[in-house]
Amino acid sequence: MKSPRRSLTLLSGLACLALVAPTGPRAPFADTPTAELAPELEPELAPELELLRPFLGSWIGHFDDPEATMDIFSTWSEVLGGQAIREVRTVPDAGAFESETLYYLDRETGTIATFSVANTGYVTRSHITYEDGRFVTVGRQVQPDGSVRDTDGTYTFMDDGTLVNEGGHKITFQRR
């Protein structure tokens, strides 16, 4: 049986946690790094992922299609001690679409691999390379009905600081 003093200490500790723990929904991008971090605060990345450092930070993209125009919010951050980069993408106007993608070194192939899961049930695996001034992704996507399709796309950093993502749709991102 626990002593009353131990129980009180445990309850006091939990009360302190409750006072400092965030409550309610989190603000988008609240805990993500920005591109303007001081050099001593920049996250550490595995050497193989340094190529992706320019992606780190928060972006807002504009998807322009004749049938739909919407904003896309994307945040890239270092995770797992720099062994991976996580991209969280949300599209509020597309039925609250969300996806998370991990970029990591696939030690078997020696390339950067991605693993992406969306709240719509899509799961995508791909590899990303740097070719002719742009990042190229090639992979496969398993759709909610179990069918599989090949995917490809590109990311290109433009001279004006924007990031253009093409792969079925064209999205132009600007830093937030």
C-alpha atoms as a printed R data frame, in Angstrom:
    type eleno elety resid chain resno       x      y       z
1   ATOM     1    CA   MET     A     1   0.000  0.000   0.000
2   ATOM     2    CA   LYS     A     2   1.314  3.440  -0.937
3   ATOM     3    CA   SER     A     3   1.910  5.892   1.829
4   ATOM     4    CA   PRO     A     4  -0.239  9.058   1.836
5   ATOM     5    CA   ARG     A     5   2.959 11.110   1.396
6   ATOM     6    CA   ARG     A     6   3.930  9.224  -1.814
7   ATOM     7    CA   SER     A     7   0.432  9.575  -3.227
8   ATOM     8    CA   LEU     A     8   0.460 13.299  -2.481
9   ATOM     9    CA   THR     A     9   3.859 13.697  -4.195
10  ATOM    10    CA   LEU     A    10   2.568 11.860  -7.284
11  ATOM    11    CA   LEU     A    11  -0.582 13.976  -7.377
12  ATOM    12    CA   SER     A    12   1.439 17.178  -6.967
13  ATOM    13    CA   GLY     A    13   3.664 16.172  -9.879
14  ATOM    14    CA   LEU     A    14   0.653 15.429 -12.086
15  ATOM    15    CA   ALA     A    15  -0.904 18.767 -11.137
16  ATOM    16    CA   CYS     A    16   2.297 20.562 -12.184
17  ATOM    17    CA   LEU     A    17   2.266 18.742 -15.521
18  ATOM    18    CA   ALA     A    18  -1.337 19.773 -16.050
19  ATOM    19    CA   LEU     A    19  -0.357 23.414 -15.524
20  ATOM    20    CA   VAL     A    20   2.377 23.375 -18.186
21  ATOM    21    CA   ALA     A    21   0.900 20.898 -20.668
22  ATOM    22    CA   PRO     A    22  -0.750 22.389 -23.752
23  ATOM    23    CA   THR     A    23  -4.515 22.166 -23.861
24  ATOM    24    CA   GLY     A    24  -6.932 22.221 -26.741
25  ATOM    25    CA   PRO     A    25  -6.019 22.019 -30.406
26  ATOM    26    CA   ARG     A    26  -2.464 22.916 -31.322
27  ATOM    27    CA   ALA     A    27  -1.799 25.820 -33.605
28  ATOM    28    CA   PRO     A    28  -0.494 24.695 -37.011
29  ATOM    29    CA   PHE     A    29   3.293 24.818 -37.262
30  ATOM    30    CA   ALA     A    30   3.616 25.777 -33.575
31  ATOM    31    CA   ASP     A    31   6.560 23.481 -32.853
32  ATOM    32    CA   THR     A    32   8.416 23.513 -36.139
33  ATOM    33    CA   PRO     A    33  11.738 25.109 -37.032
34  ATOM    34    CA   THR     A    34  11.902 28.038 -39.402
35  ATOM    35    CA   ALA     A    35  14.373 28.850 -42.115
36  ATOM    36    CA   GLU     A    36  15.560 31.885 -40.153
37  ATOM    37    CA   LEU     A    37  17.057 29.943 -37.237
38  ATOM    38    CA   ALA     A    38  20.389 31.132 -35.951
39  ATOM    39    CA   PRO     A    39  23.154 28.762 -37.122
40  ATOM    40    CA   GLU     A    40  23.737 27.453 -33.600
41  ATOM    41    CA   LEU     A    41  20.025 26.525 -33.374
42  ATOM    42    CA   GLU     A    42  19.752 24.731 -36.705
43  ATOM    43    CA   PRO     A    43  18.732 21.113 -36.290
44  ATOM    44    CA   GLU     A    44  21.357 18.441 -36.829
45  ATOM    45    CA   LEU     A    45  20.804 16.141 -39.779
46  ATOM    46    CA   ALA     A    46  22.446 12.911 -40.810
47  ATOM    47    CA   PRO     A    47  25.032 13.793 -43.498
48  ATOM    48    CA   GLU     A    48  22.994 11.962 -46.151
49  ATOM    49    CA   LEU     A    49  19.973 14.207 -45.443
50  ATOM    50    CA   GLU     A    50  21.843 17.527 -45.642
51  ATOM    51    CA   LEU     A    51  20.725 17.791 -49.266
52  ATOM    52    CA   LEU     A    52  17.156 18.256 -47.958
53  ATOM    53    CA   ARG     A    53  17.995 21.025 -45.452
54  ATOM    54    CA   PRO     A    54  16.531 23.783 -47.701
55  ATOM    55    CA   PHE     A    55  13.094 22.207 -47.247
56  ATOM    56    CA   LEU     A    56  13.130 22.673 -43.438
57  ATOM    57    CA   GLY     A    57  10.595 25.157 -42.151
58  ATOM    58    CA   SER     A    58   6.996 26.108 -42.829
59  ATOM    59    CA   TRP     A    59   5.568 26.693 -46.271
60  ATOM    60    CA   ILE     A    60   2.221 27.736 -47.696
61  ATOM    61    CA   GLY     A    61   1.439 26.525 -51.172
62  ATOM    62    CA   HIS     A    62  -1.130 27.464 -53.742
63  ATOM    63    CA   PHE     A    63  -2.742 24.723 -55.783
64  ATOM    64    CA   ASP     A    64  -4.251 26.196 -58.886
65  ATOM    65    CA   ASP     A    65  -6.434 23.959 -60.986
66  ATOM    66    CA   PRO     A    66  -9.270 24.982 -63.329
67  ATOM    67    CA   GLU     A    67 -11.695 23.050 -61.117
68  ATOM    68    CA   ALA     A    68 -10.308 23.972 -57.704
69  ATOM    69    CA   THR     A    69  -8.022 26.529 -56.111
70  ATOM    70    CA   MET     A    70  -6.788 25.840 -52.594
71  ATOM    71    CA   ASP     A    71  -4.017 26.501 -50.133
72  ATOM    72    CA   ILE     A    72  -1.677 23.773 -48.917
73  ATOM    73    CA   PHE     A    73   0.218 24.068 -45.635
74  ATOM    74    CA   SER     A    74   3.467 22.125 -45.358
75  ATOM    75    CA   THR     A    75   5.972 21.917 -42.529
76  ATOM    76    CA   TRP     A    76   9.291 20.097 -42.757
77  ATOM    77    CA   SER     A    77  11.209 19.347 -39.556
78  ATOM    78    CA   GLU     A    78  14.091 17.227 -38.318
79  ATOM    79    CA   VAL     A    79  12.999 14.197 -36.269
80  ATOM    80    CA   LEU     A    80  14.577 11.163 -34.646
81  ATOM    81    CA   GLY     A    81  17.846 12.882 -33.827
82  ATOM    82    CA   GLY     A    82  18.390 13.994 -37.413
83  ATOM    83    CA   GLN     A    83  17.977 10.506 -38.880
84  ATOM    84    CA   ALA     A    84  14.785 11.570 -40.685
85  ATOM    85    CA   ILE     A    85  12.874 14.607 -41.862
86  ATOM    86    CA   ARG     A    86   9.127 14.755 -41.379
87  ATOM    87    CA   GLU     A    87   6.801 16.665 -43.675
88  ATOM    88    CA   VAL     A    88   3.288 17.359 -42.427
89  ATOM    89    CA   ARG     A    89   0.951 18.565 -45.149
90  ATOM    90    CA   THR     A    90  -2.606 19.798 -44.671
91  ATOM    91    CA   VAL     A    91  -5.188 21.008 -47.157
92  ATOM    92    CA   PRO     A    92  -8.143 22.395 -45.172
93  ATOM    93    CA   ASP     A    93 -10.259 23.052 -48.281
94  ATOM    94    CA   ALA     A    94  -9.928 19.445 -49.463
95  ATOM    95    CA   GLY     A    95 -12.002 17.875 -46.717
96  ATOM    96    CA   ALA     A    96  -9.297 18.489 -44.099
97  ATOM    97    CA   PHE     A    97  -6.750 16.365 -46.002
98  ATOM    98    CA   GLU     A    98  -3.621 15.552 -43.995
99  ATOM    99    CA   SER     A    99  -0.522 13.531 -44.737
100 ATOM   100    CA   GLU     A   100   2.763 12.820 -43.021
101 ATOM   101    CA   THR     A   101   5.888 11.830 -44.886
102 ATOM   102    CA   LEU     A   102   9.206 10.636 -43.493
103 ATOM   103    CA   TYR     A   103  12.367 11.153 -45.543
104 ATOM   104    CA   TYR     A   104  15.243  8.916 -44.458
105 ATOM   105    CA   LEU     A   105  18.327  7.162 -45.769
106 ATOM   106    CA   ASP     A   106  17.500  3.749 -47.209
107 ATOM   107    CA   ARG     A   107  20.759  2.028 -46.300
108 ATOM   108    CA   GLU     A   108  19.995 -0.908 -48.589
109 ATOM   109    CA   THR     A   109  19.898  1.252 -51.743
110 ATOM   110    CA   GLY     A   110  21.972  4.199 -50.490
111 ATOM   111    CA   THR     A   111  19.236  6.638 -51.551
112 ATOM   112    CA   ILE     A   112  16.812  8.863 -49.683
113 ATOM   113    CA   ALA     A   113  13.514  7.031 -49.270
114 ATOM   114    CA   THR     A   114  10.090  8.350 -48.343
115 ATOM   115    CA   PHE     A   115   7.151  6.792 -46.553
116 ATOM   116    CA   SER     A   116   3.899  8.743 -46.606
117 ATOM   117    CA   VAL     A   117   0.509  8.077 -45.038
118 ATOM   118    CA   ALA     A   118  -2.604 10.207 -45.604
119 ATOM   119    CA   ASN     A   119  -5.785 10.418 -43.565
120 ATOM   120    CA   THR     A   120  -7.618  9.379 -46.746
121 ATOM   121    CA   GLY     A   121  -6.000  5.934 -46.629
122 ATOM   122    CA   TYR     A   122  -3.313  6.432 -49.261
123 ATOM   123    CA   VAL     A   123   0.156  5.024 -48.501
124 ATOM   124    CA   THR     A   124   3.102  5.997 -50.705
125 ATOM   125    CA   ARG     A   125   6.692  4.779 -50.776
126 ATOM   126    CA   SER     A   126   9.246  6.417 -53.011
127 ATOM   127    CA   HIS     A   127  12.870  7.414 -53.450
128 ATOM   128    CA   ILE     A   128  14.097 10.962 -54.014
129 ATOM   129    CA   THR     A   129  17.169 11.968 -56.004
130 ATOM   130    CA   TYR     A   130  18.683 15.265 -57.093
131 ATOM   131    CA   GLU     A   131  18.940 15.579 -60.874
132 ATOM   132    CA   ASP     A   132  19.427 18.589 -63.146
133 ATOM   133    CA   GLY     A   133  18.744 21.164 -60.437
134 ATOM   134    CA   ARG     A   134  15.609 19.573 -59.038
135 ATOM   135    CA   PHE     A   135  14.543 16.846 -56.641
136 ATOM   136    CA   VAL     A   136  12.861 13.906 -58.368
137 ATOM   137    CA   THR     A   137  10.579 11.400 -56.628
138 ATOM   138    CA   VAL     A   138   9.622  8.012 -58.064
139 ATOM   139    CA   GLY     A   139   7.515  5.506 -56.187
140 ATOM   140    CA   ARG     A   140   4.330  3.524 -55.725
141 ATOM   141    CA   GLN     A   141   1.093  4.420 -54.016
142 ATOM   142    CA   VAL     A   142  -1.388  1.988 -52.498
143 ATOM   143    CA   GLN     A   143  -4.864  3.467 -52.705
144 ATOM   144    CA   PRO     A   144  -7.667  2.868 -50.175
145 ATOM   145    CA   ASP     A   145  -9.262  0.207 -52.405
146 ATOM   146    CA   GLY     A   146  -5.959 -1.723 -52.503
147 ATOM   147    CA   SER     A   147  -5.066 -0.807 -56.065
148 ATOM   148    CA   VAL     A   148  -1.512  0.331 -56.736
149 ATOM   149    CA   ARG     A   149  -0.258  3.066 -59.038
150 ATOM   150    CA   ASP     A   150   3.177  4.410 -59.921
151 ATOM   151    CA   THR     A   151   3.930  7.958 -58.825
152 ATOM   152    CA   ASP     A   152   6.502 10.533 -59.802
153 ATOM   153    CA   GLY     A   153   7.059 14.185 -59.138
154 ATOM   154    CA   THR     A   154   9.569 16.961 -58.775
155 ATOM   155    CA   TYR     A   155  10.489 19.711 -56.326
156 ATOM   156    CA   THR     A   156  12.325 22.720 -57.741
157 ATOM   157    CA   PHE     A   157  13.677 25.693 -55.781
158 ATOM   158    CA   MET     A   158  13.178 28.790 -57.922
159 ATOM   159    CA   ASP     A   159  15.387 31.911 -58.010
160 ATOM   160    CA   ASP     A   160  12.623 33.929 -56.307
161 ATOM   161    CA   GLY     A   161  12.736 31.627 -53.247
162 ATOM   162    CA   THR     A   162   9.590 29.695 -54.056
163 ATOM   163    CA   LEU     A   163   9.431 25.918 -54.160
164 ATOM   164    CA   VAL     A   164   7.480 24.324 -57.013
165 ATOM   165    CA   ASN     A   165   6.123 20.798 -56.521
166 ATOM   166    CA   GLU     A   166   4.848 19.050 -59.639
167 ATOM   167    CA   GLY     A   167   3.391 15.583 -59.766
168 ATOM   168    CA   GLY     A   168  -0.124 15.372 -61.080
169 ATOM   169    CA   HIS     A   169  -0.752 18.911 -59.805
170 ATOM   170    CA   LYS     A   170   1.433 21.990 -59.685
171 ATOM   171    CA   ILE     A   171   1.826 23.595 -56.263
172 ATOM   172    CA   THR     A   172   3.893 26.728 -55.721
173 ATOM   173    CA   PHE     A   173   5.078 27.120 -52.109
174 ATOM   174    CA   GLN     A   174   6.385 30.219 -50.317
175 ATOM   175    CA   ARG     A   175   8.010 30.305 -46.891
176 ATOM   176    CA   ARG     A   176   5.707 31.258 -44.050
